[in-house]
Amino acid sequence: MRTGQTPAVDVGLHLQRMRRTMALFMATVPSAIALALVLPRRHSAVASPLAVTVVAAVAILWVGFSANRDAAARLERIRRAFAVHGDEKRLLRDHWLVFLVVLVRLEVMVIGGLVVALWGGGVVLGVLLILLGGVMITLTWPTARKTQLLLGRARALRESVEN
């Protein structure tokens, strides 16, 4: 093993931690659907159901579809930081934190869908938005390939900075 290289065990533990984190966030999807189906519809004194639906849908779509761009920028920052500090354990911890931010952003989609179900356009539309959030969360499934790609790019950047 080269100096500064993370042992395979660390990547495995990193993936386990990320997958456990994701499982917690995925558990909110069926919970939100159940709440949407069980809780009675609410009425807002502030806005009409149409206004609640439009605002929530715009927020859901913006948050969901800007999450990838935000994650890419955050990953670039942690790769650049790694080029300076060279600590692979810190890189993996920072990777988990970026992943956590992405999951929180996608969780906003799930919560927005619940808002639409309770105060907005109704249960069907709300559940569809909740499911969209669930699909987006599922697409973030952490894999060894993605982690190895991050490590490889970070190491290459570090080597280019050192030379």
N, C-alpha and C positions, 0 to 999 in steps of 0.2 A: 504494500500500500504506500502510495506517495505521501509525503508530508502535506498536511492540510486537507487530505481527502477524508470525507465522511465515510465511516464504515457502513456497509449495507444494512446493518442492524438499525442504525439511526434513521435511515430512510424508511424502513419498515415501521418503526415506532412512530415516525412522523406521519406516515400514511394512516396508521391506526388512529392517531389522535385526530387527524383531519376528518376521517370517516365517522368517528364517534360524534364529532361536532356537527357534521352534516346530518347525521341521524336524528340528533336533537331538533334541528331546524325542520327536517322533513316531518317530524311528528306533529308539528303545528298545523300542517296542511289538513289531515283528516280531522283534527280538533276544530279548526276553523270551519270546515264544511259542516261538522256536526252542530256547532253553534249556530251557523247560518240556517240550518234546517229546524233547530229546536227553539231558538229564541224568537219571541214575537217581534214583528216589524215595529220599528220605532218611528216617531215623527220628530223632525227637527223644527225648532222654533226659529232657527236662523236661516235655513235654506230649503228650497223645494227638493223633492227626490231627484228631479232632473239635474238640478245644480249640483247636488251631492254626487250624483253619478258621474257627471262630466268632470268635475274637479278631481274626484278619486281616480277616474280612468286616465286622465291626463297625467296625474302624479304617478300612477302605477306604470304606465308605459314609459314615462321619462326615466323613472328610477330603474326599471328593469332593463331598458335598452341602453342606458348609459353606464350600467354596472360593468360591462366588459371593458369599455374605454377607461373607466376609472381604475379597474384592476390592472390593466396593462400599464398605466402610468405608475401605479404603486409598485408593481413588480420591477419596473425599470429603476425606480428609486432604490429598491432594496438590492438590486444587482450592482448599481453604482456604489452603494454603501459597502457591499461585500468587496468590491475592488479595492477599497481602502482598508477595511478591517480584516478581511480574510478568514473570518470565523464562520465555518459552515454551520455550526449549531445555531448561531445567531441568525444566519440566513434562513434556516429552516423555521426558526421561531418567527421571524419576520414574515415568512411565507404563510404560516398559519394565521398570523394577524391580518394579512391581506385577505386571506380566505374568509376569515371571520367578518371583516368589513363587507365583503361581497354578500355573504349570507344574510347579514343584517339588512343590507339594501334590498335583497330579494324578499326578505320577510316583510318588508313594507308593502310589497305587492300582495302578499297573503292578507295582511291586516286591511289593506285598502279594499280587497274583495269582500271581506267581512263587513266593512263599513257600507259598501254598496248593497250588500244583502240586507242589512238591517235598516239603513236610513235612506238608501238610494233606490235604484231601479228594480230591486227585487232579488229574490233568492237565486233564480236561475242565472242571471247576469253576474251576481256576486260569486256564486260557486264557479262559474267559468273563469272569472278573474283570479280566484283562489287557485284553481287548477293551473292557470297560466304561471302563477308564481311557483307552484310546485314543480312544473316542468322546467322552469328556469333554474330552480335549485338543483334538480336532478342533473341538469347539464353541467353543473360544476363538480361532478363526482371526481374526487382526487384519484389520480392513477400514478403508478410508478413512472410511466413514460413522461408525464407532465413534470413530475418532480425531478427526474433525471435531466430533462431538457432545461429546467431552471438552473440546476447545478452546473450543467455543461456550459450554458451561456454565461453564468456568473463567473465560472472559473476562467473562461476564455477572456472575458472582460478584465479580470484581475491580471491575467498574464500579459495582456496588451498594455495595461497600465504600468506593470512592473518593468516592461522592456523599453 
